[in-house]
Amino acid sequence: MNENEMNTDIRTREIKPREYGKDPLATHEWTNQWYSKEEYRELQRRYMQKGKDEWEQTHQGKLCLAFYKAFHDYRKYLEEHAFARRSPHGHKVNYDEHVLFEEGLRIVEELQEERQEKLRRNLEKAQKAARCRHTYLNGRQCGAPRVRGRKLCHMHERVEDAKTAVIDLGPMEDADSIQMAIRRLQGAILEGKLNHRQIGQLAYTIQLAAWNVTRTSVMVKQLTADEEE
């Protein structure tokens, strides 16, 4: 399953944990298991939706939903019937119930304006953000915002992390060759050729080789001493 297919049906398919350290998409943790960014967000959405569904079945939830519906029904009625803002005697309605409604309506409208302003600022920020430097085969450059401090967007970062860099660390059979392997690993890290998992594996390989060289040296010294005796 490719990334596009995964995104189109993510709200309906079963989401299974990924293997951290081996699956490059396993970047977000949820309940001690690992998932892709999209799967993590969907699991959060499902969790919140489940809580809301359960709340709606409670007595307080049903009361609140009834209030919410009546609030909007009254709002719509006032918009369609201007005369309803006045009492049968002709004066402006100022009863506590109506005043409470108007105050709630004011708060709702302010929240909507704040959300719209926030969306506008986020859109402007996204438009001004530095763009991913990945270039497609047709010469077109990726237009997605890149990760802060990096050269690529989230998707192409994952693509790069999934690539396996081939690095020859050499024979690592003595102290000098092990030191050379360390220098090669350092160079690959500085050039950004490796992800964290690859760095850890190669560093462990060098550590193991160093331990073997030390052990072999001790054995050689012991054999030499035995022969001299």
Backbone as numpy.savetxt, mean C-alpha at the origin, in Angstrom:
# Nx Ny Nz CAx CAy CAz Cx Cy Cz
-2.39 -14.96 -13.16 -3.25 -13.76 -13.16 -2.36 -12.52 -13.16
-2.58 -11.62 -14.14 -1.78 -10.41 -14.19 -2.40 -9.33 -13.32
-1.70 -8.18 -13.22 -2.13 -7.11 -12.32 -3.48 -6.53 -12.71
-3.73 -6.38 -14.03 -5.00 -5.81 -14.47 -6.16 -6.72 -14.14
-6.00 -8.03 -14.35 -7.05 -8.98 -14.03 -7.32 -9.01 -12.54
-6.28 -8.89 -11.75 -6.43 -8.92 -10.31 -7.24 -7.74 -9.82
-7.03 -6.57 -10.45 -7.71 -5.37 -9.99 -9.19 -5.36 -10.40
-9.53 -5.97 -11.55 -10.90 -5.88 -12.04 -11.86 -6.70 -11.20
-11.42 -7.81 -10.61 -12.34 -8.67 -9.87 -12.00 -8.75 -8.39
-11.22 -7.81 -7.90 -10.73 -7.90 -6.54 -11.85 -7.82 -5.51
-12.98 -7.20 -5.85 -14.08 -7.08 -4.90 -14.91 -8.35 -4.79
-14.69 -9.29 -5.68 -15.50 -10.51 -5.64 -14.67 -11.76 -5.41
-13.41 -11.74 -5.73 -12.62 -12.97 -5.62 -12.12 -13.21 -4.21
-11.73 -14.45 -3.96 -11.12 -14.80 -2.67 -9.69 -14.29 -2.64
-9.33 -13.65 -1.54 -7.98 -13.10 -1.41 -7.16 -14.00 -0.49
-6.10 -14.57 -1.03 -5.25 -15.47 -0.25 -3.94 -14.79 0.12
-3.38 -15.13 1.28 -2.11 -14.53 1.71 -0.99 -14.84 0.73
-0.04 -13.93 0.64 1.14 -14.11 -0.20 2.35 -14.46 0.66
3.35 -15.03 0.04 4.54 -15.45 0.77 5.54 -14.30 0.83
5.70 -13.76 2.02 6.60 -12.61 2.18 8.04 -13.02 1.92
8.75 -12.17 1.18 10.15 -12.45 0.87 10.34 -13.15 -0.47
9.28 -13.81 -0.96 9.37 -14.50 -2.25 8.44 -13.88 -3.29
7.29 -13.41 -2.85 6.35 -12.76 -3.75 6.59 -11.25 -3.70
7.01 -10.63 -4.81 7.30 -9.19 -4.80 6.08 -8.32 -4.51
4.87 -8.88 -4.67 3.65 -8.11 -4.39 3.27 -8.15 -2.92
3.94 -8.97 -2.14 3.63 -9.07 -0.71 4.26 -7.90 0.03
3.59 -6.75 -0.01 4.17 -5.52 0.53 3.41 -4.94 1.72
2.18 -5.44 1.99 1.36 -4.87 3.07 0.87 -5.99 4.00
1.00 -5.74 5.30 0.62 -6.74 6.30 -0.79 -6.48 6.81
-1.56 -7.55 6.91 -2.93 -7.49 7.46 -3.17 -8.73 8.30
-3.40 -8.54 9.59 -3.60 -9.63 10.57 -2.50 -10.68 10.47
-1.25 -10.19 10.49 -0.06 -11.04 10.52 0.14 -11.85 9.24
-0.48 -11.44 8.15 -0.26 -12.08 6.85 -0.02 -10.99 5.81
0.54 -11.40 4.65 1.00 -10.40 3.68 0.18 -10.45 2.39
-0.05 -9.23 1.84 -0.86 -9.08 0.63 -0.29 -7.95 -0.22
-0.81 -7.81 -1.43 -0.44 -6.67 -2.26 -1.14 -5.43 -1.72
-0.74 -4.27 -2.22 -1.35 -3.02 -1.78 -2.84 -3.00 -2.08
-3.23 -3.45 -3.28 -4.64 -3.46 -3.66 -5.44 -4.44 -2.81
-4.85 -5.61 -2.55 -5.54 -6.60 -1.71 -5.68 -6.11 -0.28
-4.66 -5.43 0.22 -4.69 -4.88 1.58 -5.84 -3.87 1.71
-5.98 -3.00 0.73 -7.07 -2.01 0.77 -8.44 -2.68 0.67
-8.53 -3.71 -0.16 -9.81 -4.42 -0.29 -10.17 -5.14 1.00
-9.18 -5.73 1.67 -9.45 -6.39 2.95 -9.91 -5.38 4.00
-9.32 -4.21 3.98 -9.77 -3.15 4.88 -11.22 -2.77 4.57
-11.54 -2.62 3.29 -12.90 -2.25 2.89 -13.90 -3.31 3.32
-13.55 -4.59 3.12 -14.45 -5.67 3.51 -14.66 -5.70 5.02
-13.59 -5.43 5.76 -13.69 -5.42 7.22 -14.64 -4.30 7.68
-14.48 -3.11 7.11 -15.34 -1.99 7.47 -16.78 -2.25 7.04
-16.96 -2.84 5.86 -18.31 -3.13 5.38 -19.00 -4.16 6.25
-18.25 -5.16 6.69 -18.82 -6.18 7.57 -19.28 -5.56 8.88
-18.46 -4.66 9.44 -18.85 -3.98 10.67 -20.10 -3.13 10.49
-20.17 -2.46 9.33 -21.36 -1.63 9.06 -22.61 -2.50 8.90
-22.47 -3.61 8.17 -23.62 -4.51 7.98 -24.15 -5.03 9.31
-23.23 -5.39 10.21 -23.65 -5.90 11.52 -24.29 -4.80 12.36
-23.75 -3.58 12.27 -24.30 -2.45 13.02 -25.71 -2.11 12.54
-25.95 -2.20 11.23 -27.26 -1.87 10.68 -28.35 -2.81 11.19
-27.97 -3.98 11.67 -28.96 -4.93 12.18 -29.27 -4.71 13.66
-28.51 -3.83 14.32 -28.78 -3.54 15.73 -29.92 -2.53 15.84
-30.50 -2.41 17.06 -31.59 -1.47 17.28 -31.13 -0.04 17.03
-29.95 0.30 17.56 -29.45 1.67 17.37 -29.12 1.95 15.91
-28.65 0.92 15.21 -28.36 1.11 13.80 -29.61 1.37 12.99
-30.66 0.63 13.27 -31.92 0.82 12.56 -32.51 2.20 12.84
-32.40 2.66 14.10 -32.90 3.99 14.44 -32.14 5.07 13.69
-30.80 4.91 13.65 -29.97 5.90 12.98 -30.27 5.94 11.48
-30.45 4.78 10.85 -30.76 4.73 9.44 -32.12 5.37 9.15
-33.07 5.13 10.04 -34.39 5.75 9.87 -34.29 7.27 9.97
-33.46 7.73 10.93 -33.25 9.17 11.07 -32.57 9.75 9.84
-31.57 9.04 9.34 -30.83 9.49 8.15 -31.76 9.62 6.95
-32.63 8.63 6.76 -33.56 8.65 5.64 -34.57 9.81 5.79
-35.09 9.97 7.00 -36.06 11.04 7.24 -35.42 12.41 7.04
-34.16 12.55 7.45 -33.44 13.81 7.29 -33.39 14.21 5.82
-32.99 13.26 4.96 -32.86 13.57 3.54 -34.23 13.69 2.86
-35.21 12.95 3.34 -36.56 13.11 2.79 -37.08 14.51 3.08
-36.86 15.00 4.30 -37.31 16.34 4.68 -36.56 17.40 3.89
-35.27 17.18 3.71 -34.45 18.12 2.93 -34.97 18.22 1.50
-35.25 17.08 0.89 -35.74 17.07 -0.48 -37.12 17.74 -0.56
-37.97 17.49 0.43 -39.31 18.06 0.43 -39.25 19.58 0.50
-38.36 20.11 1.35 -38.22 21.56 1.47 -37.70 22.17 0.17
-36.82 21.46 -0.51 -36.30 21.98 -1.78 -37.39 22.04 -2.84
-38.32 21.10 -2.78 -39.38 21.04 -3.80 -40.62 21.85 -3.41
-40.76 22.18 -2.13 -41.95 22.90 -1.66 -41.51 24.05 -0.76
-41.29 25.20 -1.36 -40.80 26.37 -0.63 -41.75 26.79 0.50
-43.07 26.59 0.30 -44.04 27.02 1.30 -43.87 26.27 2.62
-43.21 25.09 2.58 -43.08 24.28 3.79 -42.15 24.91 4.82
-41.41 25.92 4.42 -40.52 26.60 5.37 -41.29 27.59 6.26
-42.58 27.71 6.00 -43.41 28.60 6.84 -44.54 27.80 7.48
-44.95 28.24 8.63 -46.03 27.56 9.36 -47.37 27.88 8.69
-48.43 27.16 9.06 -49.75 27.47 8.51 -50.20 28.90 8.78
-49.60 29.56 9.79 -49.95 30.94 10.11 -49.12 31.94 9.30
-48.16 31.46 8.52 -47.41 32.33 7.63 -46.04 32.76 8.12
-45.70 32.53 9.38 -44.37 32.95 9.84 -43.35 31.84 9.59
-42.07 32.25 9.59 -40.99 31.32 9.31 -40.92 30.26 10.40
-40.75 29.03 10.00 -40.69 27.92 10.97 -39.41 28.05 11.80
-39.57 28.15 13.10 -38.41 28.25 13.99 -38.55 27.31 15.18
-39.30 26.26 15.00 -39.46 25.27 16.06 -38.14 24.53 16.28
-37.95 24.03 17.47 -36.68 23.38 17.82 -36.33 22.27 16.84
-37.32 21.49 16.46 -37.05 20.37 15.55 -36.51 20.86 14.20
-37.12 21.95 13.69 -36.68 22.47 12.40 -35.31 23.16 12.53
-35.11 23.87 13.62 -33.82 24.53 13.85 -32.71 23.49 13.93
-33.00 22.37 14.60 -32.02 21.29 14.69 -31.71 20.73 13.30
-32.73 20.58 12.48 -32.53 20.11 11.11 -31.63 21.06 10.33
-31.90 22.37 10.43 -31.11 23.36 9.68 -29.66 23.36 10.14
-29.44 23.17 11.44 -28.06 23.12 11.93 -27.36 21.88 11.40
-28.07 20.75 11.39 -27.49 19.53 10.83 -27.20 19.67 9.36
-28.11 20.34 8.63 -27.92 20.55 7.20 -26.69 21.43 6.95
-26.51 22.45 7.78 -25.35 23.32 7.64 -24.05 22.53 7.82
-24.02 21.65 8.82 -22.83 20.85 9.08 -22.55 19.90 7.92
-23.61 19.29 7.39 -23.46 18.37 6.27 -22.87 19.09 5.05
-23.38 20.27 4.76 -22.89 21.03 3.61 -21.43 21.45 3.81
-21.08 21.83 5.04 -19.69 22.20 5.32 -18.75 21.01 5.12
-19.19 19.84 5.58 -18.37 18.63 5.41 -18.18 18.30 3.94
-19.25 18.46 3.16 -19.16 18.20 1.73 -18.19 19.16 1.05
-18.22 20.42 1.45 -17.30 21.40 0.88 -15.86 21.08 1.26
-15.66 20.66 2.52 -14.31 20.30 2.96 -13.77 19.11 2.18
-14.63 18.12 1.95 -14.21 16.95 1.20 -13.86 17.32 -0.24
-14.68 18.15 -0.85 -14.41 18.58 -2.22 -13.11 19.37 -2.31
-12.87 20.21 -1.32 -11.63 20.99 -1.30 -10.43 20.07 -1.10
-10.58 19.07 -0.24 -9.50 18.12 -0.02 -9.20 17.33 -1.29
-10.25 16.90 -1.99 -10.05 16.18 -3.24 -9.37 17.07 -4.28
-9.75 18.34 -4.31 -9.14 19.26 -5.26 -7.66 19.44 -4.97
-7.32 19.61 -3.67 -5.90 19.76 -3.29 -5.11 18.51 -3.61
-5.69 17.35 -3.34 -4.99 16.09 -3.63 -4.77 15.93 -5.13
-5.76 16.35 -5.93 -5.62 16.26 -7.38 -4.52 17.18 -7.87
-4.47 18.39 -7.34 -3.41 19.32 -7.73 -2.04 18.79 -7.32
-1.99 18.20 -6.13 -0.73 17.64 -5.65 -0.27 16.50 -6.53
-1.22 15.64 -6.94 -0.87 14.51 -7.81 -0.40 14.99 -9.18
-1.04 16.07 -9.67 -0.67 16.59 -10.98 0.73 17.22 -10.96
1.11 17.77 -9.81 2.42 18.41 -9.68 3.52 17.42 -9.31
3.12 16.22 -8.89 4.11 15.24 -8.42 5.03 14.80 -9.56
6.27 14.48 -9.20 7.22 13.99 -10.19 6.72 12.67 -10.78
6.96 12.46 -12.08 6.42 11.31 -12.77 7.43 10.17 -12.87
6.88 8.98 -12.98 7.68 7.77 -13.13 8.56 7.87 -14.38
9.80 7.42 -14.29 10.74 7.52 -15.40 10.76 6.29 -16.28
9.87 5.34 -16.00 9.84 4.14 -16.83 9.37 4.50 -18.25
10.05 3.95 -19.25 9.70 4.21 -20.64 9.24 2.91 -21.29
8.05 2.94 -21.93 7.51 1.76 -22.59 8.22 1.53 -23.92
7.96 0.38 -24.52 8.62 0.02 -25.77 8.28 0.99 -26.90
7.09 1.60 -26.84 6.71 2.55 -27.88 7.29 3.95 -27.66
8.11 4.09 -26.62 8.76 5.36 -26.35 7.99 6.25 -25.40
6.75 5.88 -25.08 5.93 6.70 -24.18 6.37 6.49 -22.74
6.41 7.58 -21.98 6.83 7.50 -20.59 5.62 7.30 -19.68
5.81 6.51 -18.65 4.73 6.27 -17.67 4.36 7.60 -17.02
3.07 7.87 -16.90 2.62 9.14 -16.36 2.23 9.09 -14.90
2.39 7.96 -14.25 1.98 7.84 -12.84 2.98 8.56 -11.92
2.50 9.09 -10.78 3.43 9.72 -9.84 4.43 8.69 -9.30
5.67 9.08 -9.19 6.67 8.13 -8.71 6.73 8.13 -7.19
7.30 7.08 -6.64 7.45 6.94 -5.20 8.41 8.01 -4.70
8.09 8.62 -3.56 8.93 9.68 -3.03 10.37 9.18 -2.82
11.30 9.91 -3.36 12.71 9.55 -3.21 13.18 8.48 -4.18
12.29 8.02 -5.07 12.66 6.98 -6.04 12.41 7.48 -7.45
12.76 6.67 -8.44 12.61 7.08 -9.83 11.37 6.52 -10.49
10.72 5.52 -9.85 9.60 4.83 -10.48 8.33 4.93 -9.64
7.19 4.60 -10.27 5.93 4.55 -9.54 5.85 3.23 -8.78
4.78 3.05 -8.01 4.64 1.83 -7.20 4.64 0.58 -8.08
3.90 0.61 -9.19 3.80 -0.57 -10.04 5.15 -0.94 -10.64
5.86 0.03 -11.19 7.13 -0.28 -11.83 8.23 -0.55 -10.80
8.05 -0.04 -9.57 8.95 -0.43 -8.48 8.83 -1.93 -8.24
7.58 -2.43 -8.22 7.37 -3.86 -7.99 7.92 -4.69 -9.14
7.77 -4.17 -10.36 8.31 -4.88 -11.52 9.83 -5.00 -11.40
10.46 -3.91 -11.01 11.93 -3.93 -10.87 12.35 -4.85 -9.74
11.59 -4.85 -8.64 11.93 -5.73 -7.52 11.80 -7.19 -7.91
10.90 -7.47 -8.86 10.68 -8.86 -9.27 11.80 -9.38 -10.16
12.58 -8.48 -10.72 13.68 -8.90 -11.60 14.83 -9.47 -10.76
15.38 -10.55 -11.21 16.49 -11.19 -10.51 17.82 -10.73 -11.11
18.60 -10.04 -10.32 19.89 -9.56 -10.80 20.91 -10.69 -10.74
21.70 -10.83 -11.80 22.74 -11.86 -11.86 24.06 -11.21 -11.49
24.60 -11.62 -10.35 25.85 -11.03 -9.87 26.83 -12.16 -9.56
27.98 -12.08 -10.15 29.03 -13.08 -9.91 29.88 -12.61 -8.74
29.76 -13.30 -7.62 30.53 -12.93 -6.44 31.92 -13.56 -6.43
32.20 -14.39 -7.43 33.52 -15.01 -7.47 33.58 -16.29 -6.66
34.78 -16.93 -6.60 34.90 -18.24 -5.94 34.74 -18.20 -4.42
35.12 -17.10 -3.79 35.04 -16.95 -2.32 35.71 -18.13 -1.60
36.98 -18.37 -1.97 37.70 -19.51 -1.40 38.80 -19.10 -0.43
39.04 -17.79 -0.32 40.00 -17.31 0.66 39.61 -15.90 1.07
40.37 -15.32 1.98 40.02 -13.99 2.52 39.99 -12.93 1.43
40.93 -12.99 0.49 40.98 -11.97 -0.57 39.76 -12.06 -1.50
39.39 -13.28 -1.90 38.25 -13.43 -2.81 36.94 -13.10 -2.11
36.87 -13.34 -0.80 35.67 -12.96 -0.05 35.56 -11.44 0.02
36.68 -10.76 0.21 36.67 -9.30 0.23 36.23 -8.75 -1.13
36.66 -9.41 -2.20 36.24 -8.99 -3.54 34.73 -9.19 -3.71
34.19 -10.29 -3.17 32.75 -10.54 -3.26 31.98 -9.45 -2.52
32.50 -9.03 -1.37 31.85 -7.96 -0.61 31.82 -6.67 -1.42
32.91 -6.35 -2.10 32.96 -5.14 -2.92 31.96 -5.21 -4.08
31.84 -6.40 -4.70 30.88 -6.56 -5.79 29.44 -6.39 -5.29
29.18 -6.93 -4.12 27.84 -6.79 -3.54 27.55 -5.33 -3.22
28.52 -4.63 -2.65 28.35 -3.21 -2.36 28.04 -2.41 -3.63
28.76 -2.73 -4.71 28.54 -2.03 -5.97 27.13 -2.26 -6.51
26.67 -3.50 -6.41 25.32 -3.82 -6.90 24.26 -3.10 -6.08
24.50 -2.97 -4.77 23.54 -2.27 -3.90 23.49 -0.79 -4.27
24.66 -0.18 -4.45 24.71 1.24 -4.79 24.06 1.53 -6.15
24.16 0.57 -7.07 23.57 0.75 -8.39 22.08 0.42 -8.43
21.54 -0.05 -7.29 20.11 -0.36 -7.21 19.70 -1.61 -7.97
20.62 -2.57 -8.11 20.32 -3.77 -8.88 19.61 -4.84 -8.05
19.58 -4.68 -6.74 19.06 -5.73 -5.87 17.92 -5.22 -5.00
16.99 -6.12 -4.67 15.98 -5.77 -3.67 16.45 -6.26 -2.30
15.67 -5.99 -1.26 16.10 -6.33 0.10 16.28 -7.83 0.29
15.40 -8.62 -0.31 15.51 -10.07 -0.16 16.80 -10.59 -0.79
17.14 -10.10 -1.99 18.36 -10.54 -2.68 19.61 -10.12 -1.90
19.57 -8.91 -1.35 20.72 -8.44 -0.57 20.94 -9.34 0.63
19.85 -9.70 1.32 19.96 -10.56 2.49 20.51 -11.94 2.14
20.04 -12.50 1.03 20.49 -13.83 0.62 21.96 -13.84 0.24
22.40 -12.82 -0.52 23.81 -12.76 -0.93 24.72 -12.47 0.25
24.26 -11.61 1.16 25.08 -11.32 2.35 25.25 -12.58 3.19
24.19 -13.38 3.29 24.28 -14.63 4.05 25.24 -15.59 3.36
25.22 -15.62 2.02 26.13 -16.50 1.28 27.59 -16.12 1.55
27.86 -14.81 1.56 29.23 -14.36 1.86 29.62 -14.72 3.28
28.69 -14.55 4.21 28.95 -14.89 5.61 29.27 -16.38 5.76
28.50 -17.21 5.06 28.71 -18.66 5.10 30.07 -19.03 4.51
30.42 -18.36 3.39 31.71 -18.64 2.76 32.86 -18.24 3.69
32.73 -17.10 4.37 33.77 -16.66 5.30 33.94 -17.65 6.44
32.81 -18.17 6.93 32.88 -19.16 8.02 33.57 -20.43 7.54
33.25 -20.86 6.30 33.87 -22.07 5.76 35.37 -21.90 5.57
35.79 -20.70 5.09 37.22 -20.44 4.89 37.95 -20.49 6.23
37.35 -19.88 7.25 37.96 -19.90 8.59 38.07 -21.32 9.11
37.02 -22.10 8.94 37.00 -23.50 9.41 38.02 -24.33 8.66
38.10 -24.10 7.34 39.06 -24.84 6.53 40.50 -24.51 6.94
40.76 -23.23 7.23 42.10 -22.81 7.64 42.51 -23.48 8.93
41.57 -23.59 9.88 41.87 -24.23 11.15 42.19 -25.70 10.95
41.43 -26.36 10.07 41.65 -27.78 9.80 43.01 -28.01 9.15
43.39 -27.10 8.22 44.69 -27.23 7.56 45.82 -27.08 8.56
45.70 -26.12 9.47 46.73 -25.92 10.49 46.84 -27.14 11.39
45.70 -27.74 11.73 45.71 -28.90 12.60 46.37 -30.08 11.91
46.06 -30.27 10.62 46.65 -31.39 9.86 48.16 -31.19 9.73
48.56 -29.95 9.48 50.00 -29.66 9.36 50.73 -29.96 10.66
50.10 -29.56 11.78 50.71 -29.82 13.09 50.82 -31.30 13.36
49.79 -32.09 12.96 49.82 -33.52 13.19 50.91 -34.18 12.37
51.09 -33.69 11.13 52.13 -34.26 10.27 53.52 -33.98 10.82
53.73 -32.77 11.36 55.03 -32.42 11.89 55.38 -33.26 13.11
54.38 -33.65 13.89 54.63 -34.49 15.06 55.02 -35.91 14.62
